[in-house]
């Protein structure tokens, strides 16, 4: 969307200056290369709307309407867009004015009636409207309105010439070149119009031309006639073609031939100004030769008269003059003052309205309730009941009963390390058994309880301490109503007899058999609690415990070494480190290392199980 001129504060004029295509060196002694001339300027608003002065130089000096902030030359390379984006961001540019090559535009000069006809000065807006109607007639009808522009120009202001109307058109087949500027809005002006704007700004110029590629843009202002044209040069002798075009145009305007040895520079003004003031500062000839076209484009755009800045109104695509409703609403609420007011109002509503509503509700209840204390007591009781019902809803499984059912189905010789219970999910049991037959028995026992279903053993890992296993099962619907008796009657035959045989159960016998299960410290405490009282179990264990073997700490095992282990080696390393980690008297750092290493060895064994094969010997 193109912003309104009243809202534009900073503009950037872009002019691609072509290297001389005819092979003649530039004024600096170098043929040069294509460059982007970048001119940043601030628009000075508030100037009174006025037409260019009439015959005789009436109207006096014109106050500057723009102020140049920066002028840079960027080589036309692939990095030009990045450099230009940095310049635009640094100066907070609102609009880009791009100079359209004269070879891509149509140019027409039209005469105007006397601006003081009948003693009444014609308004600038009326002249602008008249020029728009003339453009519709003179320019091809195939051109859409956004590709037509019209305005007044007055080359050589100080010589007393009359302003003339200039019409420019941009055919649809002509492209503007690569898109640059980082998405900023762009307007275009034809290079002949920008050249005329430069001649008008400098003043006293009879003939001015610029060369771009294989074409020449020319402005000749004679005493009675003004010629503005863009001509393509064809043929092998380009120098002769340029001289011919300059000579024909000067003759048509009633001027002498202005061509000279410097006729092939990118920009030539005749007579050459000394140090003209452009953008509030005096400029030398070299500056004008480099940035003159861009300065002329800004001068046309910054002119307060709609009859002049109408020349800078070409668009590559149809501009969106009125944004959508949502965009306008967003921009309205994005204003700092409006946003701050809405924020304060939202805070007041978010805080004040609930407080006011609660206060009004309390006042109404106070009038309707006689005994406030009894109401509070009833509410407290209701809240306790509600909390209890919520607890029942969250913990609808009888966890203690399920644990008892699992323990009753577990055969002797199976030790559970972890039991995972989730509401509505499967039960996961992890542990170790002395042999695979006990795991099969455990699985069958769980299925006989009518409480567990879909019992499966996804993984079993043989090891030096037994067979590690993972067992999955699901709780059957309505399982809480079933009462599953234990598989074995431990009242008739205690656990200690099942582990150590029938007969006297002296503490020395337990200690003699403890050596084969010393790596499972949880088995002995469970057995002692199942058969004897605490007072009778502690004394024999403490007094008759044999001395343990010296603790052997396996050396560190790196991740790379673990990755090279086969199945049997991984099983041996896992058992050795697990056994060493459970021994007392080991410092915490060593215990953590051993725990980490036997977990990695266990993961290595599981890789072989998942692959369906074992390692080598």
C-alpha positions as CSV (number, residue, x, y, z in Angstrom):
1,X,0.0,0.0,0.0
2,X,1.4,3.4,-1.0
3,X,1.3,5.8,2.0
4,X,-0.2,9.3,1.8
5,X,2.3,12.1,1.0
6,X,1.4,13.8,4.3
7,X,2.7,10.8,6.2
8,X,5.9,10.4,4.3
9,X,8.9,11.9,6.2
10,X,11.9,10.2,4.6
11,X,12.3,9.0,1.0
12,X,15.0,7.1,-0.9
13,X,15.6,7.8,-4.6
14,X,17.2,4.9,-6.5
15,X,18.7,5.5,-10.0
16,X,20.6,2.8,-11.8
17,X,23.3,4.6,-13.7
18,X,24.6,2.6,-16.6
19,X,28.2,2.6,-17.7
20,X,28.8,4.3,-21.1
21,X,27.7,1.8,-23.7
22,X,29.6,3.5,-26.5
23,X,33.1,2.7,-25.2
24,X,34.2,6.3,-24.3
25,X,35.8,6.9,-21.0
26,X,34.1,8.8,-18.2
27,X,35.2,12.2,-16.8
28,X,37.3,10.4,-14.3
29,X,39.2,8.5,-16.9
30,X,37.4,5.2,-16.4
31,X,34.8,3.5,-18.4
32,X,33.1,2.5,-15.1
33,X,30.4,-0.1,-14.4
34,X,26.7,-0.1,-13.6
35,X,26.0,1.4,-10.1
36,X,23.0,2.3,-8.0
37,X,22.9,5.9,-7.0
38,X,21.1,6.1,-3.6
39,X,19.9,9.4,-2.3
40,X,18.2,9.7,1.1
41,X,16.2,12.9,1.8
42,X,13.8,14.3,4.3
43,X,10.6,15.8,3.0
44,X,9.8,19.3,4.3
45,X,6.0,19.6,4.7
46,X,4.0,22.7,5.2
47,X,5.0,24.7,2.1
48,X,2.2,26.6,0.5
49,X,0.7,25.0,-2.6
50,X,1.8,27.0,-5.7
51,X,2.4,26.6,-9.4
52,X,5.8,27.2,-11.0
53,X,6.3,30.9,-11.8
54,X,4.7,32.2,-14.9
55,X,6.4,34.2,-17.8
56,X,9.0,36.6,-16.8
57,X,10.1,34.7,-13.8
58,X,7.1,35.8,-11.6
59,X,6.9,34.0,-8.3
60,X,10.5,34.6,-7.1
61,X,12.7,32.0,-5.4
62,X,11.2,28.7,-4.3
63,X,11.9,27.6,-0.8
64,X,13.5,24.1,-0.5
65,X,11.0,21.3,-0.1
66,X,13.5,18.5,0.8
67,X,16.8,18.1,2.6
68,X,19.4,15.5,1.6
69,X,20.6,13.3,4.5
70,X,22.9,10.8,2.7
71,X,24.2,10.0,-0.8
72,X,25.9,6.7,-1.6
73,X,27.0,4.8,-4.7
74,X,26.5,1.0,-4.5
75,X,27.9,-1.3,-7.3
76,X,25.1,-3.1,-9.1
77,X,26.1,-6.6,-7.9
78,X,24.4,-9.4,-6.1
79,X,25.2,-7.8,-2.7
80,X,23.5,-4.5,-3.6
81,X,20.2,-5.6,-2.1
82,X,21.8,-6.4,1.3
83,X,23.7,-3.1,1.4
84,X,20.7,-1.1,0.4
85,X,18.5,-2.8,3.0
86,X,21.0,-1.7,5.7
87,X,20.8,1.9,4.5
88,X,17.0,1.9,4.4
89,X,16.8,0.5,8.0
90,X,19.3,3.0,9.3
91,X,17.4,6.0,8.0
92,X,13.8,4.6,8.6
93,X,12.8,5.2,5.0
94,X,9.0,5.5,4.4
95,X,9.0,5.3,0.6
96,X,11.3,4.4,-2.3
97,X,11.2,6.6,-5.5
98,X,12.7,4.6,-8.3
99,X,13.8,6.1,-11.6
100,X,12.4,4.2,-14.5
101,X,14.8,4.0,-17.5
102,X,13.7,6.3,-20.4
103,X,13.8,3.4,-22.8
104,X,11.0,1.7,-20.8
105,X,8.7,4.7,-20.8
106,X,6.6,6.7,-23.2
107,X,7.1,10.5,-23.1
108,X,4.8,13.3,-24.5
109,X,5.0,17.1,-24.1
110,X,1.7,19.0,-24.3
111,X,1.1,22.7,-24.2
112,X,-1.2,24.5,-21.7
113,X,-3.3,27.6,-21.8
114,X,-2.2,30.8,-20.1
115,X,-2.5,30.2,-16.3
116,X,-3.6,33.8,-15.8
117,X,-6.4,33.8,-18.4
118,X,-9.2,36.2,-17.5
119,X,-7.3,37.6,-14.5
120,X,-8.0,34.5,-12.4
121,X,-5.2,32.1,-11.5
122,X,-6.1,28.5,-12.2
123,X,-5.7,26.3,-9.2
124,X,-3.0,23.6,-9.2
125,X,-5.6,20.9,-8.5
126,X,-7.6,21.9,-11.6
127,X,-4.4,21.8,-13.8
128,X,-3.5,18.4,-12.4
129,X,-7.0,17.1,-13.3
130,X,-6.8,18.6,-16.7
131,X,-3.4,16.9,-17.3
132,X,-4.9,13.6,-16.2
133,X,-7.6,13.9,-18.9
134,X,-5.0,14.8,-21.5
135,X,-3.0,11.8,-20.6
136,X,-6.0,9.5,-21.1
137,X,-6.3,11.0,-24.6
138,X,-2.7,11.3,-25.7
139,X,-1.2,8.1,-24.2
140,X,-2.2,4.6,-25.5
141,X,-5.6,3.5,-24.2
142,X,-4.1,0.1,-23.3
143,X,-2.1,1.7,-20.4
144,X,-3.9,1.2,-17.1
145,X,-4.4,4.4,-15.0
146,X,-1.6,3.4,-12.5
147,X,0.8,3.3,-15.4
148,X,0.1,6.8,-16.5
149,X,1.5,10.0,-15.0
150,X,1.2,13.7,-15.9
151,X,2.5,17.0,-14.5
152,X,4.0,20.4,-15.1
153,X,7.7,21.0,-15.6
154,X,9.7,24.2,-16.1
155,X,13.3,23.5,-17.2
156,X,15.5,26.6,-17.0
157,X,13.3,28.5,-14.5
158,X,15.5,31.6,-14.4
159,X,15.2,32.3,-18.2
160,X,11.5,33.1,-18.0
161,X,10.1,30.2,-20.0
162,X,6.6,29.0,-19.5
163,X,5.8,25.6,-17.9
164,X,4.8,22.8,-20.1
165,X,2.8,19.6,-19.5
166,X,4.7,16.3,-19.5
167,X,3.0,12.9,-20.0
168,X,4.7,9.7,-19.2
169,X,3.5,6.1,-19.6
170,X,4.9,2.7,-18.6
171,X,3.9,-0.1,-21.1
172,X,3.0,-3.3,-19.5
173,X,5.7,-5.2,-21.3
174,X,8.5,-3.2,-19.6
175,X,9.7,-4.5,-16.2
176,X,11.2,-2.4,-13.5
177,X,14.0,-4.8,-12.8
178,X,14.8,-6.7,-9.7
179,X,12.8,-6.0,-6.6
180,X,14.9,-4.2,-4.0
181,X,14.2,-2.3,-0.8
182,X,13.1,-5.0,1.7
183,X,9.4,-4.8,0.9
184,X,9.0,-1.0,1.3
185,X,6.4,0.7,-0.8
186,X,7.7,2.0,-4.2
187,X,6.7,4.6,-6.8
188,X,8.3,5.2,-10.1
189,X,9.2,8.2,-12.2
190,X,10.4,8.2,-15.8
191,X,14.0,9.3,-16.2
192,X,13.1,12.1,-18.7
193,X,10.8,13.5,-16.1
194,X,13.5,13.3,-13.4
195,X,15.9,15.0,-15.8
196,X,13.5,17.8,-16.3
197,X,13.0,18.1,-12.5
198,X,16.8,18.4,-12.1
199,X,17.0,21.1,-14.8
200,X,14.1,22.9,-13.0
201,X,15.8,22.6,-9.6
202,X,19.2,23.9,-10.9
203,X,17.8,26.6,-13.1
204,X,19.2,28.3,-16.2
205,X,19.7,25.0,-18.1
206,X,18.9,25.1,-21.8
207,X,19.8,21.5,-22.7
208,X,20.3,18.4,-20.5
209,X,20.7,14.8,-21.4
210,X,21.6,11.5,-19.8
211,X,22.8,8.3,-21.4
212,X,21.6,4.9,-20.2
213,X,22.7,1.8,-22.2
214,X,21.6,2.2,-25.8
215,X,19.3,5.2,-25.3
216,X,19.6,8.9,-24.5
217,X,17.1,11.0,-22.4
218,X,17.1,14.6,-23.5
219,X,15.5,17.9,-22.3
220,X,15.9,21.1,-24.5
221,X,14.1,24.3,-23.3
222,X,14.0,26.9,-26.0
223,X,12.4,30.4,-25.9
224,X,9.2,29.2,-27.4
225,X,9.3,25.4,-27.3
226,X,10.4,22.7,-25.0
227,X,11.5,19.3,-26.2
228,X,11.6,16.3,-23.9
229,X,12.3,12.9,-25.4
230,X,13.9,9.4,-24.8
231,X,15.5,8.1,-28.0
232,X,17.0,4.7,-28.7
233,X,20.4,4.6,-30.5
234,X,20.7,2.1,-33.2
235,X,23.5,1.3,-35.7
236,X,27.2,0.7,-35.3
237,X,28.3,4.3,-34.8
238,X,26.6,5.1,-31.4
239,X,28.6,8.4,-31.0
240,X,27.2,9.7,-34.2
241,X,23.7,8.7,-33.3
242,X,23.9,10.5,-29.9
243,X,25.2,13.7,-31.6
244,X,22.4,13.5,-34.2
245,X,19.7,13.1,-31.5
246,X,21.1,16.0,-29.5
247,X,21.4,18.2,-32.6
248,X,17.9,17.4,-33.8
249,X,16.3,18.1,-30.4
250,X,18.2,21.4,-29.9
251,X,17.2,22.5,-33.3
252,X,13.6,21.7,-32.7
253,X,13.7,23.8,-29.5
254,X,15.3,26.7,-31.3
255,X,18.7,26.2,-29.7
256,X,22.2,25.7,-31.2
257,X,23.8,22.3,-31.2
258,X,25.0,21.7,-27.6
259,X,27.0,18.5,-28.3
260,X,30.6,18.5,-27.4
261,X,33.4,16.2,-26.4
262,X,31.7,15.6,-23.1
263,X,28.5,14.6,-24.7
264,X,28.9,11.0,-23.8
265,X,29.0,11.3,-20.1
266,X,26.1,9.7,-18.0
267,X,24.7,13.2,-17.3
268,X,25.4,16.5,-19.0
269,X,23.9,19.9,-18.3
270,X,24.3,22.9,-20.7
271,X,25.2,25.5,-19.7
272,X,27.0,23.7,-16.9
273,X,26.0,25.1,-13.5
274,X,28.8,26.1,-11.2
275,X,27.7,25.2,-7.6
276,X,23.9,24.9,-7.7
277,X,22.0,24.5,-4.4
278,X,20.2,21.2,-4.3
279,X,18.5,20.0,-1.1
280,X,19.6,23.0,0.9
281,X,23.3,22.7,0.1
282,X,25.7,23.7,-2.7
283,X,26.8,20.9,-4.9
284,X,29.8,20.6,-7.2
285,X,29.7,19.3,-10.8
286,X,30.8,15.8,-9.9
287,X,28.1,15.4,-7.3
288,X,25.4,16.6,-9.8
289,X,26.8,14.2,-12.5
290,X,26.4,11.2,-10.0
291,X,23.2,12.0,-8.1
292,X,21.5,14.6,-10.2
293,X,18.8,12.3,-11.7
294,X,17.9,11.0,-8.2
295,X,17.8,14.5,-6.9
296,X,15.5,15.5,-9.7
297,X,13.1,12.7,-8.9
298,X,13.0,13.7,-5.2
299,X,12.4,17.4,-6.2
300,X,9.4,16.4,-8.2
301,X,8.0,14.2,-5.4
302,X,8.6,16.8,-2.7
303,X,7.0,19.7,-4.7
304,X,3.7,20.6,-2.8
305,X,1.8,21.3,-6.0
306,X,-0.3,18.3,-7.2
307,X,0.3,19.6,-10.8
308,X,4.1,18.8,-10.3
309,X,4.3,15.7,-8.0
310,X,1.8,14.0,-10.2
311,X,4.7,12.9,-12.4
312,X,5.9,10.6,-9.6
313,X,2.9,8.3,-9.6
314,X,3.8,5.3,-11.8
315,X,3.3,1.9,-10.3
316,X,4.4,-1.6,-11.4
317,X,1.2,-3.1,-10.0
318,X,-2.1,-1.4,-9.1
319,X,-1.6,0.2,-5.7
320,X,-4.0,-0.6,-2.8
321,X,-5.1,2.8,-1.9
322,X,-7.6,1.8,0.8
323,X,-6.5,-1.0,3.1
324,X,-8.9,-3.7,4.3
325,X,-11.0,-3.2,7.3
326,X,-9.0,-5.5,9.5
327,X,-5.8,-3.7,8.6
328,X,-7.3,-0.3,9.4
329,X,-8.6,-1.6,12.7
330,X,-5.2,-3.1,13.5
331,X,-3.4,0.1,12.7
332,X,-5.9,2.1,14.8
333,X,-5.4,0.0,17.9
334,X,-1.6,-0.1,17.2
335,X,-1.3,3.7,18.0
336,X,0.5,4.1,21.3
337,X,-2.2,6.3,22.9
338,X,-5.0,4.0,21.9
339,X,-3.1,0.9,23.0
340,X,-2.3,2.4,26.4
341,X,-5.9,3.4,26.9
342,X,-7.1,-0.1,26.0
343,X,-4.6,-1.7,28.3
344,X,-5.7,0.5,31.3
345,X,-9.4,-0.2,30.5
346,X,-8.7,-4.0,30.3
347,X,-6.9,-4.0,33.6
348,X,-9.8,-2.1,35.3
349,X,-12.3,-4.4,33.8
350,X,-10.3,-7.6,34.7
351,X,-9.9,-6.5,38.3
352,X,-12.8,-4.2,39.0
353,X,-15.7,-6.1,37.5
354,X,-15.1,-9.4,39.4
355,X,-14.7,-7.4,42.7
356,X,-17.8,-5.4,42.1
357,X,-19.8,-8.6,41.1
358,X,-18.6,-10.5,44.2
359,X,-19.4,-7.6,46.5
360,X,-22.9,-7.3,45.1
361,X,-23.4,-11.1,45.4
362,X,-22.2,-11.0,49.1
363,X,-24.6,-8.1,49.8
364,X,-27.6,-10.1,48.3
365,X,-26.7,-13.2,50.2
366,X,-26.4,-11.4,53.5
367,X,-29.9,-10.1,53.1
368,X,-31.3,-13.5,52.2
369,X,-29.5,-15.7,54.8
370,X,-30.4,-15.4,58.4
371,X,-27.9,-17.9,60.0
372,X,-24.5,-17.4,58.3
373,X,-22.7,-19.8,60.6
374,X,-24.8,-22.8,59.9
375,X,-24.5,-22.2,56.2
376,X,-20.7,-22.1,56.5
377,X,-20.7,-25.4,58.4
378,X,-22.8,-27.0,55.7
379,X,-20.6,-25.7,53.0
380,X,-17.5,-27.0,54.8
381,X,-19.1,-30.5,55.1
382,X,-20.1,-30.5,51.4
383,X,-16.5,-29.5,50.4
384,X,-15.1,-32.4,52.4
385,X,-17.5,-34.8,50.8
386,X,-16.7,-33.4,47.4
387,X,-13.0,-33.8,48.0
388,X,-13.5,-37.4,49.1
389,X,-15.5,-38.2,46.0
390,X,-12.8,-36.7,43.8
391,X,-10.2,-38.8,45.5
392,X,-12.3,-41.9,44.9
393,X,-12.6,-40.9,41.2
394,X,-8.9,-40.5,40.9
395,X,-7.9,-43.6,42.9
396,X,-10.6,-46.0,41.8
397,X,-8.2,-48.9,41.9
398,X,-7.8,-50.8,45.2
399,X,-4.0,-50.6,45.0
400,X,-3.3,-52.6,48.2
401,X,-5.5,-55.5,47.0
402,X,-3.7,-55.6,43.6
403,X,-0.3,-55.7,45.3
404,X,-1.5,-58.5,47.5
405,X,-2.8,-60.4,44.4
406,X,0.6,-60.0,42.7
407,X,2.4,-61.1,45.8
408,X,0.1,-64.2,46.2
409,X,0.8,-65.2,42.6
410,X,4.6,-64.8,42.8
411,X,6.3,-68.2,43.1
412,X,9.3,-68.7,45.5
413,X,12.5,-67.7,43.9
414,X,11.1,-64.6,42.1
415,X,12.2,-61.2,43.3
416,X,10.3,-58.1,42.0
417,X,12.4,-54.9,41.7
418,X,9.6,-52.6,40.4
419,X,5.8,-52.7,40.1
420,X,4.3,-49.9,37.9
421,X,0.6,-49.4,38.2
422,X,-1.2,-46.8,36.1
423,X,-5.0,-46.0,36.1
424,X,-6.4,-47.5,33.0
425,X,-3.0,-48.7,31.8
426,X,-1.2,-52.1,32.0
427,X,0.7,-53.3,35.0
428,X,4.5,-53.6,34.4
429,X,6.5,-55.9,36.6
430,X,10.3,-56.0,36.6
431,X,12.4,-58.4,38.6
432,X,14.7,-61.4,38.6
433,X,14.1,-65.2,38.8
434,X,16.4,-68.0,39.5
435,X,15.4,-69.8,36.2
436,X,13.0,-69.4,33.3
437,X,10.6,-72.0,34.6
438,X,9.7,-69.7,37.6
439,X,8.9,-66.9,35.1
440,X,6.6,-69.2,33.2
441,X,4.9,-70.3,36.5
442,X,4.5,-66.6,37.6
443,X,2.8,-65.8,34.3
444,X,0.5,-68.8,34.6
445,X,-0.4,-67.9,38.2
446,X,-1.3,-64.3,37.3
447,X,-3.7,-65.6,34.6
448,X,-5.4,-68.0,37.0
449,X,-6.3,-65.2,39.4
450,X,-9.0,-63.9,37.0
451,X,-7.8,-60.4,37.9
452,X,-5.1,-60.1,35.3
453,X,-5.4,-60.7,31.6
454,X,-3.2,-60.3,28.5
455,X,-0.2,-61.5,30.5
456,X,3.0,-61.4,28.4
457,X,6.7,-61.5,28.9
458,X,8.3,-59.1,26.4
459,X,11.9,-59.6,27.6
460,X,14.0,-62.0,29.5
461,X,17.7,-61.7,30.0
462,X,19.8,-64.5,31.5
463,X,22.6,-63.4,33.8
464,X,25.0,-64.7,36.6
465,X,22.4,-63.8,39.2
466,X,19.4,-65.3,37.5
467,X,17.1,-64.4,34.7
468,X,16.0,-60.7,34.6
469,X,12.5,-60.3,33.1
470,X,9.8,-57.7,32.3
471,X,6.2,-58.9,32.6
472,X,3.2,-57.0,31.3
473,X,-0.5,-57.5,32.3
474,X,-3.8,-55.7,32.2
475,X,-6.3,-55.6,35.0
476,X,-9.6,-57.2,33.9
477,X,-12.8,-55.1,34.1
478,X,-14.4,-55.5,37.6
479,X,-11.3,-57.2,39.0
480,X,-11.8,-55.5,42.3
481,X,-14.8,-57.8,43.0
482,X,-12.6,-61.0,42.6
483,X,-10.9,-62.5,45.6
484,X,-7.9,-64.6,44.5
485,X,-6.4,-66.9,47.2
486,X,-2.6,-67.2,47.2
487,X,-1.1,-69.9,45.0
488,X,0.8,-71.4,47.9
489,X,-0.3,-71.8,51.6
490,X,2.6,-70.2,53.5
491,X,0.8,-70.8,56.8
492,X,1.1,-74.6,56.4
493,X,4.7,-74.3,55.2
494,X,6.6,-71.1,55.9
495,X,8.8,-69.4,53.4
496,X,12.0,-70.2,55.4
497,X,11.3,-74.0,55.0
498,X,10.7,-73.5,51.3
499,X,14.1,-71.7,51.0
500,X,16.2,-73.8,53.4
501,X,14.4,-77.1,53.7
502,X,12.4,-78.5,56.6
503,X,13.8,-79.0,60.2
504,X,15.4,-76.8,62.7
505,X,15.9,-73.2,61.5
506,X,18.9,-72.0,63.4
507,X,20.6,-68.8,62.6
508,X,23.8,-70.6,61.7
509,X,22.0,-72.5,59.0
510,X,20.7,-69.3,57.5
511,X,24.2,-67.8,57.6
512,X,25.7,-70.9,55.9
513,X,23.2,-70.6,53.0
514,X,23.4,-66.8,52.8
515,X,26.7,-66.9,50.8
516,X,25.0,-68.1,47.6
517,X,22.5,-65.1,47.7
518,X,24.6,-62.4,49.1
519,X,24.2,-60.3,45.9
520,X,20.4,-60.2,46.7
521,X,20.3,-58.4,50.0
522,X,16.5,-58.1,50.0
523,X,15.9,-61.9,50.3
524,X,17.2,-62.4,53.8
525,X,15.3,-59.6,55.5
526,X,12.0,-60.7,53.9
527,X,12.6,-64.3,55.1
528,X,13.4,-63.3,58.6
529,X,10.3,-61.1,58.9
530,X,8.1,-63.9,57.6
531,X,9.2,-66.5,60.1
532,X,10.5,-64.9,63.3
533,X,9.9,-61.9,65.5
534,X,12.3,-59.0,65.2
535,X,13.9,-59.6,68.6
536,X,14.8,-63.2,67.9
537,X,16.0,-62.6,64.3
538,X,18.5,-59.8,64.8
539,X,20.9,-61.3,67.4
540,X,21.8,-64.5,65.5
541,X,22.4,-62.6,62.2
542,X,24.6,-60.0,63.8
543,X,26.7,-62.5,65.9
544,X,27.2,-65.3,63.3
545,X,27.5,-63.3,60.0
546,X,30.7,-64.6,58.4
547,X,33.3,-62.2,57.2
548,X,32.7,-61.2,53.6
549,X,35.2,-61.5,50.8
550,X,37.3,-58.4,49.9
551,X,35.4,-56.1,47.6
552,X,36.7,-56.3,44.0
553,X,36.1,-53.1,42.1
554,X,36.0,-53.7,38.3
555,X,38.1,-51.1,36.3
556,X,36.3,-48.4,34.4
557,X,34.7,-49.5,31.1
558,X,34.3,-46.9,28.4
559,X,31.2,-46.5,26.1
560,X,33.3,-47.6,23.1
561,X,34.4,-50.8,24.9
562,X,30.8,-51.6,25.9
563,X,29.7,-51.1,22.2
564,X,32.2,-53.8,21.2
565,X,31.0,-56.5,23.7
566,X,29.2,-59.5,22.5
567,X,26.2,-60.9,24.4
568,X,28.2,-63.2,26.8
569,X,30.8,-60.5,27.6
570,X,28.1,-57.9,28.2
571,X,26.3,-60.4,30.6
572,X,29.6,-61.0,32.5
573,X,30.4,-57.3,32.8
574,X,26.8,-56.5,33.9
575,X,26.9,-59.1,36.6
576,X,30.3,-58.1,37.9
577,X,29.5,-54.4,38.2
578,X,26.0,-55.0,39.6
579,X,27.5,-57.3,42.3
580,X,30.2,-54.8,43.2
581,X,27.8,-51.9,43.3
582,X,25.7,-53.6,46.1
583,X,28.6,-54.2,48.4
584,X,29.0,-52.0,51.5
585,X,32.0,-49.8,52.0
586,X,32.1,-48.4,48.5
587,X,32.3,-44.6,48.1
588,X,29.4,-42.9,46.4
589,X,31.4,-41.8,43.3
590,X,32.5,-45.4,42.6
591,X,29.0,-46.7,43.2
592,X,27.6,-44.2,40.6
593,X,30.2,-45.3,38.1
594,X,29.5,-48.9,38.5
595,X,25.7,-48.3,38.3
596,X,26.1,-46.4,35.1
597,X,28.3,-49.1,33.6
598,X,26.1,-52.0,34.4
599,X,23.1,-50.2,33.1
600,X,24.9,-49.6,29.8
601,X,26.0,-53.3,29.7
602,X,22.4,-54.3,30.3
603,X,21.3,-52.1,27.4
604,X,23.9,-53.9,25.3
605,X,22.4,-57.3,26.2
606,X,18.9,-56.0,25.3
607,X,20.2,-55.0,21.8
608,X,21.0,-58.6,21.1
609,X,17.6,-59.7,22.5
610,X,15.8,-57.3,20.2
611,X,17.9,-58.4,17.2
612,X,16.9,-62.0,17.9
613,X,20.4,-63.4,18.1
614,X,23.3,-63.7,20.5
615,X,26.9,-62.6,20.4
616,X,29.9,-64.7,19.8
617,X,32.1,-66.4,22.4
